[in-house]
Amino acid sequence: MSSSVIDFIATEARFGARNYEPIGVVLSRGEGVWVWDTQGNRYLDCLSAYSAVSQGHCHPKILAAMVEQAHRLTLTSRAFHNDQLALFYEEIAALTGSHKVLPMNSGAEAVESAIKSVRKWGYEVKGVPDGQAEIIVCANNFHGRTLGVVGFSTDPETRGHFGPFAPGFKVIPFGDAAALAEAINPNTVAFLVEPIQGEAGVVIPPAGYFTEVRELCTANNVMLVLDEIQTGLGRTGKLLAEQHEGIEADVTLLGKALSGGFYPVSAVLSNNDVLGTLRPGQHGSTFGGNPLACAVARAAMRVLVEEGMIENAARQGARFLEGLKDIRANTIREVRGRGLMLAVELHPEPGRARRYCEALQAKGILAKDTHEHTIRIAPPLVITSDQVDWALERFAAILTQDFS
C-alpha cells in the first residue's frame, strides 16, 4: 500500500468509530461496474454497495436528474407539498402495483415504519388487545441496525450489549412453513421476512416456501411483510423477488437501489388497510419524501426499466452462477444465487472468506466476505457477458488456490 492509502486508512482509524472493517482499498471514482482507487487501479465492483448501486456507479441519467433538482429545490419538509412527491407516488405505485406509499430515507427506517404500521393495523383493524401484538421474524435475519431491529436479531455481534430490547417478536427458522404455522396465534399481526437472506450469505428458501407462507398469512389475517431492500428492484432477475413464486406481499419494503446509490431513499409499499391507519402527526420524517430524493428515485426507477436492467440481471446472473459452479476447487462448499445475488460458500475456517476477498482485490475484483466463510457477489445490473467472463477467470484463479 502506498503512503497516501495508508494515510487515509490511518486517519479513519484515528477519528472514526470502528464499526466496520473494510477491505484495504481507498476508492475515489466509479463508473458503471468499475471503481478506481486513489492510485488509479481499476476494480470490478462485485458488491454494488450492498445492492444500492444496482444501476451502476454514477449513472448519467440519475446524476442529471439529481443535479437539475438540486438547482431547483432540495427540501421542504412534509409541512408543505412539493412537486416531486406526487409524481414519485404515482410512478412507484404503477411500477409495483402498490396502493399506498410511505417514503422514508434508509432501509432500516422503512423496516421500523413497517413495524409501527402493522402493529397499529393489528390494534385498530384486526382487534388485537392493546400492547399484545406479535410479529414473527426469522433466525439469521438482517433488517438493519436500529435498536428496535437488532432486538430481534439472532446474531450475537449485532445485538450483544445493546439491550434491553422491545418485546413482541417471535423468531422461527427461515424456510420452514410448518414453523410459521405453529408460531401464528390470534395476536400475530405480521410475518417480517427477507425473500432471500442476504447478510446471512444469500440463503435461498426451498421452492414453494413463499406460496405456503402467503396462504398461511391470508388464512390467519396476518400481514406478510417482505423486506426487499436488497432483493428488490431487479437484483434477483425480477422486479421484486416475490415474483419468482407469483405471490404478492401485503407490505413491501424498498430502499438501496431505489436511488441508484445517489441518495438515501426508501419506501414502505402497502395495501390501504395497513398504511391507511396512519394519521397526521403519528409518524414522519423531515427528509422522507423530499423533492431531491423523489426526483432521484424517479430517475433510478426509470432507467432500471427503460434500459432493461432487470432482464439483464436474469441473463447475466444465470451466466455468472453457471460459471461459478463450473469452478472445481476443494475450498468450495456450495455456490448459490438468484439473478445477480450470488454467493460462494467455502468450507468453514475462521477468516477464510476474508483472505479470498483480499486475494480477489489483487486480481481487480472487489467482493465482500460474510460470516467468516461466505463470499457475496452482487455486481451492478448493467454488467455485460464479457465482464462476467472476465470476472469468472479471476474467481477461478483465486478459488482454486488455498489461502488457509
C-alpha positions as CSV (number, residue, x, y, z in Angstrom):
1,M,0.0,0.0,0.0
2,S,1.2,3.5,-0.8
3,S,1.8,6.1,1.8
4,S,-1.3,8.1,0.8
5,V,-3.5,5.0,1.1
6,I,-2.1,4.3,4.5
7,D,-2.7,7.9,5.5
8,F,-6.4,7.7,4.5
9,I,-6.9,4.4,6.4
10,A,-4.9,5.7,9.4
11,T,-6.9,8.9,9.6
12,E,-10.1,6.9,9.5
13,A,-8.8,4.7,12.3
14,R,-7.8,7.7,14.4
15,F,-11.1,9.6,14.2
16,G,-13.8,7.1,13.2
17,A,-15.7,4.7,15.4
18,R,-14.5,1.2,14.4
19,N,-17.9,-0.3,13.5
20,Y,-16.6,-1.5,10.1
21,E,-13.6,-3.4,8.9
22,P,-13.2,-2.6,5.2
23,I,-11.0,-4.3,2.7
24,G,-7.8,-2.3,2.4
25,V,-8.6,-0.2,-0.6
26,V,-9.4,3.5,-0.8
27,L,-11.8,4.3,-3.7
28,S,-12.1,7.6,-5.4
29,R,-14.1,7.2,-8.6
30,G,-16.7,4.9,-10.1
31,E,-18.4,4.4,-13.5
32,G,-20.7,1.6,-14.4
33,V,-19.5,-1.7,-12.9
34,W,-16.0,-0.2,-12.3
35,V,-14.4,1.7,-9.4
36,W,-10.9,3.1,-9.2
37,D,-8.7,3.6,-6.1
38,T,-6.6,6.6,-5.3
39,Q,-3.7,5.1,-7.1
40,G,-5.6,4.6,-10.3
41,N,-6.1,0.9,-10.0
42,R,-9.4,-0.4,-11.5
43,Y,-11.7,-2.9,-9.9
44,L,-14.9,-4.7,-10.9
45,D,-17.4,-3.9,-8.1
46,C,-19.0,-7.1,-7.0
47,L,-20.8,-5.7,-4.0
48,S,-22.6,-2.6,-5.5
49,A,-22.7,-1.0,-2.1
50,Y,-24.8,-3.9,-0.8
51,S,-27.0,-3.6,-4.0
52,A,-27.6,0.2,-3.6
53,V,-25.7,0.9,-6.9
54,S,-27.6,-1.6,-9.0
55,Q,-27.9,0.8,-11.9
56,G,-24.1,1.2,-12.0
57,H,-21.9,3.9,-10.4
58,C,-22.7,7.5,-11.3
59,H,-25.4,6.6,-13.9
60,P,-25.6,9.7,-16.1
61,K,-29.4,10.0,-16.2
62,I,-29.8,9.7,-12.5
63,L,-27.0,12.2,-12.0
64,A,-28.6,14.6,-14.4
65,A,-31.9,14.3,-12.5
66,M,-30.2,15.0,-9.2
67,V,-28.3,18.0,-10.4
68,E,-31.3,19.5,-12.1
69,Q,-33.4,19.1,-8.9
70,A,-30.6,20.3,-6.7
71,H,-30.7,23.6,-8.6
72,R,-34.4,23.9,-8.1
73,L,-35.5,22.7,-4.7
74,T,-34.0,20.1,-2.3
75,L,-36.0,20.1,0.9
76,T,-39.4,21.4,2.1
77,S,-40.1,19.0,4.9
78,R,-43.6,17.4,4.8
79,A,-45.1,20.6,6.3
80,F,-45.6,21.6,2.7
81,H,-46.3,19.8,-0.6
82,N,-43.7,19.7,-3.3
83,D,-44.0,19.0,-7.0
84,Q,-42.0,15.7,-7.0
85,L,-43.6,13.7,-4.2
86,A,-47.0,13.1,-6.0
87,L,-45.1,12.0,-9.2
88,F,-42.9,9.6,-7.2
89,Y,-46.0,8.1,-5.5
90,E,-47.7,7.7,-8.9
91,E,-44.7,6.1,-10.6
92,I,-43.7,3.7,-7.8
93,A,-47.3,2.6,-7.4
94,A,-47.6,1.9,-11.1
95,L,-44.3,0.0,-11.2
96,T,-45.0,-2.2,-8.2
97,G,-48.8,-2.4,-8.2
98,S,-49.0,-0.8,-4.7
99,H,-51.9,1.1,-3.3
100,K,-50.2,3.3,-0.6
101,V,-46.7,4.6,-0.2
102,L,-44.8,5.8,2.8
103,P,-41.4,7.4,1.8
104,M,-38.5,7.3,4.2
105,N,-34.7,7.6,4.0
106,S,-32.8,4.4,5.0
107,G,-33.8,0.8,4.7
108,A,-33.8,0.5,8.5
109,E,-36.3,3.4,8.7
110,A,-38.6,1.6,6.3
111,V,-38.4,-1.5,8.5
112,E,-39.2,0.4,11.7
113,S,-42.0,2.2,9.9
114,A,-43.5,-1.1,8.8
115,I,-43.3,-2.5,12.3
116,K,-45.2,0.6,13.7
117,S,-47.8,0.4,10.9
118,V,-48.6,-3.3,11.2
119,R,-48.9,-3.0,14.9
120,K,-51.3,-0.1,14.5
121,W,-53.3,-2.1,12.0
122,G,-53.3,-5.0,14.4
123,Y,-54.9,-2.9,17.1
124,E,-57.3,-0.8,15.1
125,V,-58.4,-3.2,12.3
126,K,-57.7,-6.8,13.4
127,G,-58.7,-6.2,17.0
128,V,-55.6,-7.4,18.9
129,P,-55.6,-6.3,22.6
130,D,-53.5,-3.2,23.1
131,G,-49.9,-3.9,23.8
132,Q,-50.2,-7.6,22.8
133,A,-49.3,-7.5,19.1
134,E,-46.7,-10.1,17.9
135,I,-44.6,-10.1,14.8
136,I,-42.9,-13.3,13.6
137,V,-39.4,-13.0,12.2
138,C,-36.7,-15.5,11.0
139,A,-33.5,-16.6,12.6
140,N,-30.4,-15.2,10.9
141,N,-32.4,-12.2,9.7
142,F,-30.9,-8.9,8.8
143,H,-33.3,-5.9,8.7
144,G,-31.0,-3.1,9.7
145,R,-29.1,-1.7,12.8
146,T,-31.6,0.3,14.8
147,L,-32.3,-0.6,18.4
148,G,-35.8,-1.9,17.5
149,V,-34.4,-4.1,14.7
150,V,-31.4,-5.6,16.5
151,G,-33.6,-6.6,19.3
152,F,-35.0,-9.5,17.2
153,S,-31.7,-10.3,15.5
154,T,-30.1,-13.7,16.3
155,D,-26.6,-12.6,15.6
156,P,-24.7,-12.1,18.9
157,E,-22.4,-9.5,17.3
158,T,-25.4,-7.4,16.2
159,R,-27.3,-7.5,19.5
160,G,-24.7,-8.0,22.2
161,H,-24.7,-5.4,24.9
162,F,-27.3,-3.2,23.2
163,G,-30.3,-4.2,25.3
164,P,-32.8,-4.1,26.9
165,F,-34.9,-4.7,23.8
166,A,-38.6,-4.3,23.0
167,P,-40.8,-7.3,23.3
168,G,-43.3,-8.5,20.7
169,F,-41.2,-10.6,18.3
170,K,-41.1,-14.4,17.8
171,V,-38.2,-16.0,16.0
172,I,-38.6,-19.1,13.8
173,P,-36.3,-20.9,11.3
174,F,-36.1,-19.4,7.8
175,G,-37.6,-21.5,5.0
176,D,-39.8,-23.6,7.4
177,A,-43.5,-23.1,6.6
178,A,-44.6,-25.6,9.3
179,A,-42.7,-23.5,11.9
180,L,-44.6,-20.4,10.8
181,A,-48.0,-22.2,11.0
182,E,-47.1,-23.3,14.6
183,A,-46.0,-19.8,15.6
184,I,-49.1,-17.9,14.5
185,N,-51.6,-17.1,17.2
186,P,-54.6,-14.6,17.4
187,N,-52.2,-11.8,18.4
188,T,-49.9,-12.2,15.4
189,V,-50.1,-9.1,13.2
190,A,-47.3,-9.8,10.7
191,F,-44.6,-12.0,9.4
192,L,-41.5,-10.0,8.5
193,V,-39.1,-11.8,6.3
194,E,-36.5,-11.4,3.5
195,P,-37.2,-13.3,0.3
196,I,-33.5,-14.2,0.2
197,Q,-31.4,-13.8,3.3
198,G,-28.6,-11.5,2.1
199,E,-26.4,-10.8,5.1
200,A,-26.7,-14.4,6.2
201,G,-24.9,-15.4,3.0
202,V,-27.5,-15.4,0.2
203,V,-29.7,-18.1,1.7
204,I,-32.5,-19.1,-0.6
205,P,-35.6,-20.8,0.8
206,P,-37.0,-24.1,-0.6
207,A,-39.2,-23.9,-3.7
208,G,-42.8,-23.3,-2.8
209,Y,-42.0,-21.8,0.6
210,F,-43.4,-18.4,-0.1
211,T,-46.5,-19.9,-1.7
212,E,-47.2,-21.7,1.6
213,V,-46.3,-18.5,3.6
214,R,-48.8,-16.4,1.6
215,E,-51.5,-19.0,2.1
216,L,-50.9,-19.1,5.9
217,C,-50.8,-15.4,6.2
218,T,-54.0,-15.0,4.3
219,A,-55.8,-17.7,6.2
220,N,-54.9,-16.2,9.6
221,N,-55.3,-12.5,8.7
222,V,-51.6,-11.8,9.2
223,M,-49.7,-9.2,7.1
224,L,-46.9,-10.6,5.0
225,V,-44.1,-8.0,5.1
226,L,-41.4,-8.7,2.6
227,D,-38.1,-6.9,3.2
228,E,-37.0,-6.4,-0.5
229,I,-34.5,-3.7,0.4
230,Q,-31.7,-5.8,-1.1
231,T,-33.6,-8.3,-3.3
232,G,-36.0,-5.7,-4.9
233,L,-35.7,-3.6,-8.0
234,G,-34.2,-6.2,-10.3
235,R,-31.4,-7.7,-8.2
236,T,-32.8,-11.3,-8.5
237,G,-33.8,-11.0,-12.1
238,K,-37.4,-9.9,-11.4
239,L,-38.6,-6.5,-10.4
240,L,-39.4,-8.0,-6.9
241,A,-38.2,-11.3,-5.6
242,E,-41.7,-12.3,-4.6
243,Q,-42.5,-12.7,-8.3
244,H,-40.4,-15.9,-8.5
245,E,-43.3,-17.6,-6.8
246,G,-46.1,-15.5,-8.1
247,I,-47.2,-14.1,-4.8
248,E,-47.9,-10.6,-3.5
249,A,-46.9,-9.2,-0.1
250,D,-49.2,-7.1,2.0
251,V,-46.3,-4.8,2.7
252,T,-43.1,-4.4,0.7
253,L,-40.0,-2.6,1.8
254,L,-37.7,-1.0,-0.8
255,G,-34.5,1.0,-0.4
256,K,-30.9,0.9,-1.6
257,A,-31.3,0.7,-5.4
258,L,-34.3,3.0,-5.2
259,S,-31.9,5.9,-5.6
260,G,-29.2,4.1,-7.7
261,G,-26.8,4.9,-4.9
262,F,-27.1,8.7,-5.1
263,Y,-29.1,9.5,-2.1
264,P,-30.8,7.7,0.9
265,V,-34.3,6.8,-0.3
266,S,-36.6,4.1,1.0
267,A,-40.3,3.3,0.9
268,V,-42.9,1.2,2.6
269,L,-45.4,0.0,0.0
270,S,-48.7,-1.4,1.2
271,N,-52.4,-2.0,0.8
272,N,-54.9,0.6,2.1
273,D,-55.5,-1.2,5.4
274,V,-52.0,-1.0,6.8
275,L,-50.8,2.4,5.9
276,G,-54.4,3.7,6.0
277,T,-54.3,3.6,9.8
278,L,-51.7,6.4,10.0
279,R,-53.0,9.8,10.8
280,P,-51.2,13.2,10.7
281,G,-48.7,13.6,13.5
282,Q,-48.4,9.8,14.2
283,H,-45.3,9.1,12.0
284,G,-43.0,11.2,9.9
285,S,-39.5,12.2,8.7
286,T,-38.1,15.6,7.9
287,F,-36.2,14.3,4.9
288,G,-38.6,11.5,3.9
289,G,-40.3,12.3,0.6
290,N,-38.1,15.4,0.0
291,P,-38.1,16.7,-3.6
292,L,-34.4,15.8,-4.3
293,A,-35.0,12.2,-3.1
294,C,-38.1,11.9,-5.2
295,A,-36.5,13.2,-8.3
296,V,-33.5,10.9,-7.9
297,A,-35.8,7.8,-7.2
298,R,-38.0,8.6,-10.2
299,A,-34.9,8.6,-12.5
300,A,-33.5,5.5,-10.8
301,M,-36.7,3.5,-11.4
302,R,-37.0,4.8,-15.0
303,V,-33.5,3.7,-16.1
304,L,-34.0,0.3,-14.4
305,V,-36.9,-0.4,-16.7
306,E,-36.0,1.5,-19.9
307,E,-32.5,0.1,-20.1
308,G,-33.6,-3.5,-19.5
309,M,-31.5,-3.9,-16.3
310,I,-33.9,-6.4,-14.7
311,E,-33.8,-8.7,-17.7
312,N,-30.0,-8.3,-17.9
313,A,-29.8,-9.3,-14.3
314,A,-31.6,-12.6,-15.1
315,R,-29.4,-13.4,-18.1
316,Q,-26.0,-12.4,-16.5
317,G,-26.9,-13.9,-13.2
318,A,-27.5,-17.3,-14.8
319,R,-24.2,-17.0,-16.7
320,F,-22.3,-16.0,-13.5
321,L,-23.9,-18.7,-11.4
322,E,-23.2,-21.4,-14.0
323,G,-19.6,-20.2,-14.3
324,L,-19.0,-20.3,-10.6
325,K,-20.5,-23.8,-10.3
326,D,-18.1,-24.9,-13.0
327,I,-15.1,-23.9,-10.8
328,R,-13.6,-27.1,-9.4
329,A,-12.0,-26.2,-6.1
330,N,-11.6,-28.2,-2.9
331,T,-12.3,-25.0,-0.9
332,I,-15.8,-24.5,-2.3
333,R,-18.7,-26.0,-0.3
334,E,-21.6,-24.5,-2.2
335,V,-22.4,-22.0,-4.9
336,R,-25.9,-20.4,-4.8
337,G,-27.7,-17.4,-6.1
338,R,-30.7,-15.9,-8.0
339,G,-30.2,-13.3,-10.6
340,L,-27.1,-11.2,-9.7
341,M,-27.4,-12.0,-6.0
342,L,-24.8,-14.7,-5.6
343,A,-22.6,-16.4,-3.0
344,V,-19.7,-18.8,-2.8
345,E,-19.7,-20.6,0.5
346,L,-16.3,-22.0,1.4
347,H,-15.6,-24.9,3.8
348,P,-15.6,-23.3,7.3
349,E,-12.4,-21.9,8.6
350,P,-12.1,-18.7,10.6
351,G,-11.3,-15.7,8.4
352,R,-11.1,-17.8,5.2
353,A,-13.6,-15.7,3.1
354,R,-11.8,-12.5,4.1
355,R,-8.5,-13.9,2.8
356,Y,-10.0,-14.8,-0.5
357,C,-11.6,-11.4,-0.9
358,E,-8.2,-9.8,-0.3
359,A,-6.7,-12.1,-2.9
360,L,-9.5,-11.2,-5.3
361,Q,-8.7,-7.5,-4.7
362,A,-5.2,-8.1,-6.0
363,K,-6.8,-9.5,-9.2
364,G,-9.0,-6.5,-9.7
365,I,-12.3,-7.7,-8.1
366,L,-14.0,-6.3,-5.0
367,A,-16.2,-8.7,-3.2
368,K,-17.4,-9.0,0.4
369,D,-17.0,-11.7,2.9
370,T,-19.8,-12.6,5.4
371,H,-19.9,-14.9,8.3
372,E,-16.2,-16.0,8.0
373,H,-16.6,-18.4,5.1
374,T,-19.0,-17.0,2.5
375,I,-18.2,-14.6,-0.4
376,R,-21.0,-12.4,-1.5
377,I,-21.1,-11.4,-5.2
378,A,-23.6,-8.7,-6.4
379,P,-22.3,-6.6,-9.3
380,P,-24.3,-3.8,-10.8
381,L,-27.2,-4.9,-13.0
382,V,-25.5,-3.3,-16.0
383,I,-22.7,-5.9,-16.2
384,T,-22.1,-7.4,-19.6
385,S,-21.3,-11.0,-20.7
386,D,-17.7,-10.1,-21.4
387,Q,-17.4,-8.6,-17.9
388,V,-18.9,-11.7,-16.3
389,D,-16.4,-13.9,-18.1
390,W,-13.6,-11.6,-17.1
391,A,-14.7,-11.9,-13.5
392,L,-15.1,-15.7,-13.7
393,E,-11.5,-16.1,-14.9
394,R,-10.3,-14.3,-11.8
395,F,-12.6,-16.1,-9.4
396,A,-11.4,-19.4,-10.8
397,A,-7.7,-18.3,-10.5
398,I,-8.2,-17.4,-6.8
399,L,-10.7,-20.0,-5.6
400,T,-8.5,-22.9,-6.9
401,Q,-5.7,-21.7,-4.5
402,D,-5.5,-22.4,-0.8
403,F,-5.2,-19.3,1.4
404,S,-5.6,-21.2,4.7
